[in-house]
Amino acid sequence: MARSNRKLIPESRQALEQWKYEIAAEFGLPVGGAGATNTDAEFAGELGAMGASQGSGGSWRYLTSRENGSVGGEITKRLVAQAEKDFLL
């Protein structure tokens, strides 16, 4: 079965991008790039530290598959927790 990255709610793209960078900062991963400017001020210093020095387009490519997967897994975990919370209300 083919997989698709199509968003069911296109407006969620920006929120998911912001979440991705915030989670990476929480995990101490050195990422930067276009999404870093849209994050909370609390993480701005951490996120901008490596992105500017490693060229354009962010630095996700410098991370291991495990590091990138941990960010995606945490996003999924938080989305499921939010859905469960909303369902129970």
N, C-alpha and C positions, 0 to 999 in steps of 0.2 A: 504494500500500500504506500503510495507516494505521500510524503509529508509536505506541509505547506507552512510558511512563516507568515502567511496573510493574517493580519489582525482582524478579529471580528468587530472590534471597535477602533477604527483608525485614529480617533482622537487620543487613544491611550499611548500612542507611540512616544510622545514627548515625556510623559510620566514614567514610562518604562525605561527610557534612556537616562533620565535623571536618577531613577532608582538604581540603575546599573552602576553609575559612577559613585553614588553614595555608598553602596555595598562594597565596591572595590576599595574605597577609602577606609571603610570599617575594617576590612580584611588586611589593610596595609599594602595593597597592590599598587605599584607605580604606573598609573594610567593618567592620561591627559587627553587633550584634543578638543573637538568642537563641543561635545557634551559637557565639558568641565565648566564652561562659563555659565551654564544654567543651573548649577547646583547651589546648595545652601552655602552661606558664607563660612560656616563652621568647617567645611571641607575644602574650601577654595585653595588654601595654601598647599594642602597635601596633593590635590589633584593637579595643580599647575606645575608642580615641582619637576616632573619628568617629561611631560608632554611637549614643552617648548624645545627641550634639548634633543629630542629624538625625531624631529622632523614633523611634517604635516600629517594630519589624518589620525591622530591619536596613537597610543602605543600598545594597543591590545595585542598586536602581533608579536610583541616581545615577551609575552607571558606564556606559560606552559598551558597545555590543554587542561590539565588538572586545575590550574588557577582560574582559567576562563570558565570551566565547568562549575567550579564552586560558586562563582557569581550567579550563573544561570540557575543553579540548584537552589540558592538562597532566594532568588526572585520567585521561583516556583513555590518554595516553602511558604513565603510570605503571602503570595496570592491565594494559596489554598487556605491558609489561616484566616485571611480576610473574608474569603467566601464562606467559610464555616461560621465565622462570627456573624456575618450578615444573614445567613440562613437561620441561625438560632434566634435572631432578634425578632 
